[in-house]
């Protein structure tokens, strides 16, 4: 931005303007000089603002009995603010700043020496120095140039902005103003986003190629005051040396003057690097500035299901002088772990994390506040926040880590003979180990203990449908075979291994997705077949029933014959099944003269000594529907969400009724839903979960 040199009649060496010219905005010489400040990073604020902050961060060692000082050399006395370890010392403060300055109460702990100046006025404009002294030696940390901008400068009746761009400078020259050197600053700022943990990030800055050899480039932090990030050329005698925070972490192109690419490469970006950066280019007598805002996103930790533990990193740069409280929480604001008064506070953590978390010994001494989470599962996927509080409850540091637990997935078609849910380990399992398989609803799927299956507490829906290897303890293959999977079996299954004392040795998950067959036909077709073939022949006394979405019987086969008297009148004389269906295992249903109102879900249930179940989705396209409006189901991706498809085609008890029933599913609504329904080829795959499809416990009613 342009900086104005005050005309004769004003002074920068006192708190008052010269009484001969009480208002510099009314000075009418017609000529003002805009001077450049090549090495200064300017903090600008409008007069009348509530406050302004002069930033000063320090990353070095703080000696004992240190004193922090903010001075302004053009004043007498020059002291603006002074802070000792015992508190503020304002005895020698210049009265211009009386009761208008303050610093962070924990400045010596956080190493944030920034100064807050309240109610800034134009007379506060000037050069401020932040320094630290100890043992008679003083170290100059930061130089800040504060510019408090007035509203306008008046020449005759023309209003001239106090801050101008290069284009405005040209226009103002017609009013009698002379601009010798000026600074232009781009109104646009570029946003750069990077994930914490990345190798590097590039902050863009460019100018015209083949610039003069005397051009200099400076990268500074605009939000932290005079912090030098990098400079070209890098002169050893430059008083603005690179800040320790960026030592050995920055790089600029070697031929930047020829190419005009002045971008900065910042290595190993962390959360502390987030903020505003300014690329300042000094060309001849002009200054060009480009702004870049860097956002370093939350660090992501990814781990496979089944690992023994995962580390959520959190390390502090500074050493805390007092005994703070360290608190880990998840995104649901549940307390994961608390460390206070030199020990873990397990009684304060949420029961979900009891016995599963651990921090290093003496974490504050080594400034490593990382958390170990044991046996992570899909339920642990969350963003975790590590917060350090002072004794008074003030936040000293906060860092977030996102945990992603990868769960392997297996797919199967509804009605297949079986599916294997894999779980293998290389650990030497004890002879008395207990192996349990659970679904997400905490129903026991299978248990193995004392050398044999223990199925007394097995969930009803899994009876006679599970099998596990006999020599699983020797081989480490704990995989589970689930027979005749249906869409209600779609879920995340957890395999746990515990020793005799009940301590968990292993916890691993696998996600099962069951593809539901979808059939599409145009209204007016002679018939459509809803396919269902089983690999095992049902017994002769088996009862086979097809149901529609309204629990109406579509077709019944019992006692070796078709029971047309039991079917609903809507389907009378419209259905057929094979005559030798029990021998062939082909339980497919043929529906004649399908109409749009027949669209929806159909379920085939086998009752008797063996129980089988399959679901088929039927979509009947109306004659007035245009192909390119509805889309061809055969061209749909396997990731297509079925919900809009169902909503589209519902008519008079069609798919819309099924969607409503899905929303009203019993206990399924109490659990979070996973996965979307997907469609593929004709009579192909719609991947879904039982609760997504609204399938009720135990399937359809007995009639």
Residue pairs with C-beta under 8 A, 6 or more apart in sequence:
1 42
1 44
1 147
1 163
1 164
1 183
1 185
2 34
2 163
2 164
2 165
2 169
2 182
2 183
3 34
3 35
3 36
3 37
3 42
3 147
3 183
4 32
4 34
4 153
4 162
5 32
5 33
5 34
5 35
6 12
6 24
7 21
7 24
7 27
7 29
7 32
9 18
9 20
9 21
9 24
9 27
10 17
10 18
10 21
10 24
11 17
11 18
12 74
12 125
12 126
13 74
13 75
13 76
14 75
14 123
15 75
15 94
15 95
15 96
15 123
16 123
17 23
17 24
17 123
21 27
25 150
25 151
25 152
25 153
25 154
26 154
28 154
28 155
28 156
30 155
30 175
30 176
30 177
31 176
31 177
31 178
32 153
32 177
32 178
33 178
33 180
34 169
34 179
34 180
34 181
34 182
34 183
35 180
35 181
36 181
36 182
36 183
36 282
36 285
36 286
36 287
37 145
37 183
38 216
38 282
38 287
39 218
39 239
39 240
40 127
40 143
40 145
40 226
41 144
41 145
41 220
41 222
41 225
41 226
41 227
41 278
42 145
42 146
42 147
43 52
43 53
43 54
43 55
43 144
43 145
43 146
43 147
43 225
44 147
44 149
44 163
45 52
45 120
45 146
45 147
45 148
45 149
46 148
46 149
46 151
47 120
47 121
47 122
47 148
47 149
47 150
47 151
49 120
50 118
50 119
51 116
51 117
51 118
51 119
51 120
52 116
52 117
52 120
52 146
52 148
53 114
53 115
53 116
53 117
54 70
54 114
54 115
54 116
54 117
54 128
54 130
54 144
54 146
54 225
55 114
55 142
55 144
55 221
55 223
55 224
55 225
55 227
56 112
56 113
56 114
56 115
56 130
56 141
56 142
56 144
56 224
56 225
56 226
57 111
57 112
57 113
57 114
57 224
57 225
57 227
57 245
58 111
58 112
58 113
58 132
58 141
59 111
59 243
59 244
59 245
59 317
60 244
62 108
62 111
62 132
63 134
63 135
64 134
65 85
65 134
65 135
66 85
66 108
66 132
66 133
66 134
67 82
67 83
67 84
67 89
67 132
67 133
67 134
68 82
68 83
68 84
68 103
68 107
68 108
68 113
68 130
68 131
68 132
69 79
69 81
69 82
69 83
69 129
69 130
69 131
69 132
69 133
69 138
70 79
70 80
70 81
70 82
70 101
70 115
70 128
70 129
70 130
71 78
71 79
71 80
71 128
71 129
71 131
72 78
72 80
72 94
72 126
72 127
72 128
72 129
73 127
73 129
74 126
74 127
75 94
75 96
75 126
76 94
77 92
77 93
77 94
78 94
79 92
79 93
79 94
80 93
80 94
80 97
80 101
80 115
80 128
81 88
81 90
81 93
81 97
81 101
81 102
81 103
81 115
82 88
82 89
82 90
82 92
82 93
83 89
83 103
83 107
83 113
85 108
88 102
88 103
90 98
93 101
96 123
96 124
97 117
100 117
100 118
100 119
101 115
101 116
101 117
101 118
102 115
102 116
102 118
103 113
103 114
103 115
103 116
104 110
104 112
104 113
104 114
105 394
106 112
106 390
106 394
106 396
107 113
108 321
109 318
109 320
109 321
109 322
109 390
109 396
110 318
110 396
110 397
111 318
113 130
113 132
113 141
113 142
114 225
115 128
115 130
117 124
117 146
120 146
120 148
121 148
122 148
122 149
122 150
123 148
124 146
124 148
125 146
125 147
125 148
126 145
126 146
127 143
127 144
127 145
127 146
128 143
128 144
128 145
128 146
129 140
129 142
129 143
129 144
130 140
130 141
130 142
130 143
130 144
130 225
131 138
131 139
131 140
131 141
132 138
132 139
132 141
133 139
142 225
142 226
142 227
143 226
143 240
144 225
144 226
149 162
149 163
150 162
151 162
152 159
152 160
152 161
152 162
153 159
153 160
153 161
153 162
154 160
155 175
155 176
155 177
158 175
160 172
160 175
160 177
161 168
164 172
164 182
165 184
165 185
165 187
166 182
166 184
169 177
169 179
169 182
172 179
173 179
180 285
181 285
181 286
181 287
182 286
182 287
183 286
183 287
183 288
183 289
184 286
184 287
184 288
184 289
185 288
185 289
185 291
186 288
186 289
186 290
186 291
188 291
189 276
189 291
189 292
189 293
190 204
190 290
190 291
190 292
190 293
191 292
191 293
191 295
192 201
192 202
192 203
192 204
192 292
192 293
192 294
192 295
193 294
193 295
193 297
194 201
194 269
194 294
194 295
194 296
194 297
195 296
195 297
195 298
195 299
195 300
196 269
196 270
196 271
196 296
196 297
196 298
196 299
196 300
197 299
197 300
198 268
198 269
199 267
199 268
200 265
200 266
200 267
200 268
200 269
201 265
201 266
201 269
201 294
201 296
202 263
202 264
202 265
202 266
203 219
203 263
203 264
203 265
203 266
203 277
203 279
203 292
203 294
204 263
204 292
205 217
205 219
205 261
205 262
205 263
205 264
205 279
205 281
205 290
205 292
206 260
206 261
206 262
206 263
206 290
207 260
207 262
207 281
207 283
207 288
208 260
209 258
209 259
209 260
210 257
210 258
210 260
211 257
211 260
211 283
212 257
212 283
212 284
213 257
214 284
215 257
215 281
215 282
215 283
216 231
216 232
216 233
216 281
216 282
217 231
217 232
217 252
217 256
217 262
217 279
217 280
217 281
217 282
218 228
218 230
218 231
218 232
218 240
218 278
218 279
218 280
218 282
219 228
219 229
219 230
219 231
219 250
219 252
219 264
219 277
219 278
219 279
219 280
220 226
220 227
220 228
220 229
220 277
220 278
220 280
221 227
221 229
221 275
221 276
221 277
221 278
222 275
222 276
222 277
222 278
222 291
223 275
223 276
224 275
226 240
227 243
227 245
228 240
228 241
228 242
228 243
228 246
229 242
229 243
229 246
229 250
229 264
229 266
229 277
230 242
230 246
230 250
230 251
230 252
230 264
231 238
231 240
231 242
232 252
232 256
232 262
242 250
245 272
246 266
248 267
249 266
249 267
249 268
250 264
250 265
250 266
250 267
251 264
251 265
251 267
252 262
252 263
252 264
252 265
253 259
253 261
253 262
253 263
256 262
262 279
262 281
264 277
264 279
266 273
266 294
269 294
269 296
270 296
271 296
271 299
271 399
272 317
273 294
273 296
274 294
274 295
274 296
275 293
275 294
276 291
276 292
276 293
276 294
277 291
277 292
277 293
277 294
278 289
278 290
278 291
278 292
279 289
279 290
279 291
279 292
280 287
280 288
280 289
281 287
281 288
281 289
281 290
298 383
298 400
298 401
298 402
299 313
299 400
299 401
299 402
300 401
300 402
300 403
300 404
301 310
301 311
301 312
301 313
301 401
301 402
301 403
301 404
302 404
302 405
302 406
303 310
303 376
303 403
303 404
303 405
303 406
304 405
304 406
304 408
305 376
305 377
305 378
305 405
305 406
305 407
305 408
305 507
305 508
305 509
305 510
306 423
306 425
306 506
306 507
306 508
306 509
307 376
308 374
308 375
308 506
309 372
309 373
309 374
309 375
309 376
310 372
310 373
310 376
310 403
310 405
311 370
311 371
311 372
311 373
312 328
312 370
312 371
312 372
312 373
312 384
312 386
312 401
312 403
313 370
313 401
314 368
314 369
314 370
314 371
314 386
314 399
314 401
315 367
315 368
315 369
315 370
316 367
316 368
316 369
316 388
316 397
317 367
318 367
319 364
319 367
320 364
320 388
320 396
322 390
322 391
323 340
323 341
323 342
323 364
323 391
324 364
324 388
324 389
324 390
324 391
324 396
325 338
325 339
325 340
325 388
325 389
325 390
325 391
326 338
326 339
326 340
326 359
326 363
326 364
326 369
326 386
326 387
326 388
327 335
327 337
327 338
327 339
327 386
327 387
327 388
327 389
328 335
328 336
328 337
328 338
328 357
328 371
328 384
328 385
328 386
328 387
329 335
329 336
329 384
329 385
329 387
330 336
330 382
330 383
330 384
330 385
331 382
331 383
331 384
332 382
334 350
334 352
334 353
335 348
335 349
335 350
335 353
336 349
336 350
336 353
336 357
336 371
336 373
336 384
337 344
337 349
337 353
337 357
337 359
337 371
338 344
338 345
338 348
338 349
339 345
339 359
339 363
339 369
344 359
346 354
349 357
352 379
353 373
355 374
356 373
356 374
356 375
357 371
357 372
357 373
357 374
358 371
358 372
358 374
359 369
359 370
359 371
359 372
360 366
360 368
360 370
363 369
363 370
369 386
369 388
371 384
371 386
373 380
373 403
374 504
375 504
375 506
375 507
376 403
376 405
377 405
377 494
377 507
377 509
378 405
378 407
378 492
378 509
378 511
380 403
380 405
381 403
381 404
381 405
382 402
382 403
383 400
383 401
383 402
383 403
384 400
384 401
384 402
384 403
385 398
385 399
385 400
386 397
386 398
386 399
386 400
386 401
387 395
387 397
387 398
388 395
388 396
388 397
388 398
389 395
389 396
390 396
405 509
407 492
407 509
407 510
407 511
408 422
408 509
408 510
408 511
409 510
409 511
409 512
409 513
410 419
410 420
410 421
410 422
410 510
410 511
410 512
410 513
411 513
411 514
411 515
411 685
411 687
412 419
412 485
412 512
412 513
412 514
412 515
413 514
413 515
413 517
413 685
414 485
414 486
414 487
414 514
414 515
414 516
414 517
414 614
414 615
415 484
415 486
415 517
415 532
415 533
415 534
415 612
415 614
416 484
416 485
416 535
417 483
417 484
417 535
417 536
418 481
418 482
418 483
418 484
418 485
419 481
419 482
419 485
419 512
420 479
420 480
420 481
420 482
421 437
421 479
421 480
421 481
421 482
421 493
421 495
421 510
421 512
422 479
422 510
423 477
423 478
423 479
423 480
423 495
423 508
423 510
424 476
424 477
424 478
424 479
425 476
425 478
425 497
425 506
425 508
426 476
427 476
427 505
427 506
429 473
429 476
429 497
429 505
430 499
430 500
430 505
431 473
432 450
432 499
432 500
433 449
433 473
433 497
433 498
433 499
433 505
434 447
434 448
434 449
434 497
434 498
434 499
434 500
435 447
435 448
435 449
435 468
435 472
435 478
435 495
435 496
435 497
436 444
436 446
436 447
436 448
436 495
436 496
436 498
437 444
437 445
437 446
437 447
437 466
437 468
437 480
437 493
437 494
437 495
438 444
438 445
438 493
438 494
438 496
439 445
439 459
439 491
439 492
439 493
439 494
440 491
440 492
440 493
440 494
440 671
441 491
441 667
441 671
443 459
443 461
443 462
444 457
444 458
444 459
444 462
445 458
445 459
445 462
445 466
445 480
445 482
445 493
446 453
446 455
446 458
446 462
446 466
446 468
446 480
447 453
447 454
447 455
447 457
447 458
448 454
448 468
448 472
453 468
455 463
458 466
460 698
461 488
461 697
461 698
462 482
464 483
465 482
465 483
465 484
466 480
466 481
466 482
466 483
467 480
467 481
467 483
468 478
468 479
468 480
468 481
469 475
469 477
469 478
469 479
472 478
478 495
478 497
480 493
480 495
482 489
482 512
484 534
484 612
484 613
485 512
485 514
486 514
486 613
486 614
486 615
486 690
486 695
486 699
487 514
487 516
487 615
487 688
487 689
487 690
487 693
487 695
488 613
488 690
488 693
488 695
488 699
489 512
489 514
489 690
490 512
490 513
490 514
490 675
490 687
490 688
490 689
490 690
490 692
491 511
491 512
491 689
491 690
492 509
492 510
492 511
492 512
492 674
493 509
493 510
493 511
493 512
494 507
494 508
494 509
495 506
495 507
495 508
495 509
495 510
496 504
496 506
496 507
497 504
497 505
497 506
497 507
498 504
498 505
499 505
511 674
511 675
513 675
513 687
513 688
513 689
514 687
514 688
514 690
515 678
515 680
515 684
515 685
515 686
515 687
516 615
516 616
516 617
516 677
516 685
516 686
516 687
516 688
516 693
517 531
517 614
517 615
517 616
517 617
517 683
517 684
517 686
518 616
518 617
518 618
518 619
518 633
518 679
518 682
518 683
518 684
518 686
519 528
519 529
519 530
519 531
519 616
519 617
519 618
519 619
519 682
519 683
520 618
520 619
520 620
520 621
520 633
520 682
521 528
521 594
521 618
521 619
521 620
521 621
522 620
522 621
522 623
523 594
523 595
523 596
523 620
523 621
523 622
523 623
524 623
525 594
526 592
526 593
527 590
527 591
527 592
527 593
527 594
528 590
528 591
528 594
528 618
528 620
529 588
529 589
529 590
529 591
530 546
530 588
530 589
530 590
530 591
530 602
530 604
530 616
530 618
531 588
531 616
531 683
532 586
532 587
532 588
532 589
532 604
532 614
532 616
533 585
533 586
533 587
533 588
534 585
534 587
534 606
534 612
535 585
536 585
536 610
537 582
537 583
537 584
537 585
538 544
538 582
538 585
538 587
538 606
538 608
538 610
538 612
539 582
539 608
539 609
539 610
540 560
540 582
541 559
541 608
541 609
542 582
542 606
542 607
542 608
542 609
542 610
543 556
543 557
543 558
543 606
543 607
543 608
544 556
544 557
544 558
544 577
544 581
544 587
544 604
544 605
544 606
544 607
545 553
545 555
545 556
545 557
545 604
545 605
545 607
545 700
545 703
546 553
546 554
546 555
546 556
546 575
546 589
546 602
546 603
546 604
547 553
547 554
547 602
547 603
547 604
547 605
547 700
548 554
548 568
548 600
548 601
548 602
549 600
549 601
549 602
549 653
549 655
549 657
549 658
549 661
550 653
550 657
551 700
551 701
552 568
552 570
552 571
553 566
553 567
553 568
553 571
553 703
554 567
554 568
554 571
554 575
554 589
554 591
554 602
555 562
555 567
555 571
555 575
555 577
555 589
556 562
556 563
556 564
556 566
556 567
557 563
557 577
557 581
558 566
560 582
562 577
564 572
566 703
567 575
571 591
573 592
574 591
574 592
574 593
575 589
575 590
575 591
575 592
576 589
576 590
576 592
577 587
577 588
577 589
577 590
578 584
578 586
578 587
578 588
581 587
587 604
587 606
587 612
587 614
589 602
589 604
591 598
591 618
594 618
594 620
595 620
596 620
596 621
596 622
596 649
596 651
596 654
597 620
597 651
597 652
597 653
597 654
598 618
598 620
598 654
599 618
599 619
599 620
599 649
599 650
599 651
599 654
599 655
600 617
600 618
600 650
600 653
600 654
600 655
600 657
600 658
601 615
601 616
601 617
601 618
601 655
601 658
601 693
602 615
602 616
602 617
602 618
603 613
603 614
603 615
603 616
603 699
603 700
604 612
604 613
604 614
604 615
604 616
605 611
605 612
605 613
605 699
605 700
606 612
606 613
607 702
613 699
615 693
615 695
617 642
617 686
619 633
619 645
619 649
619 655
620 649
621 630
621 649
622 651
630 648
630 649
633 679
633 681
633 682
634 681
634 682
636 679
636 680
637 678
637 679
637 680
638 678
638 679
638 680
638 685
638 687
639 676
639 678
640 677
640 678
640 679
641 676
641 677
641 678
642 676
642 677
642 678
642 679
642 686
642 688
643 659
643 677
645 655
645 679
646 655
646 656
646 658
646 659
647 655
647 656
647 659
648 655
649 655
650 656
650 657
650 658
650 659
658 694
661 694
662 692
662 693
662 694
663 669
663 694
664 694
665 691
665 694
665 695
665 696
666 696
666 697
667 697
668 690
668 691
668 694
669 691
671 691
673 689
673 691
673 692
674 689
675 687
675 688
675 689
675 692
676 687
676 688
676 692
677 686
677 687
677 688
677 692
677 693
678 685
678 686
678 687
678 688
679 685
679 686
680 686
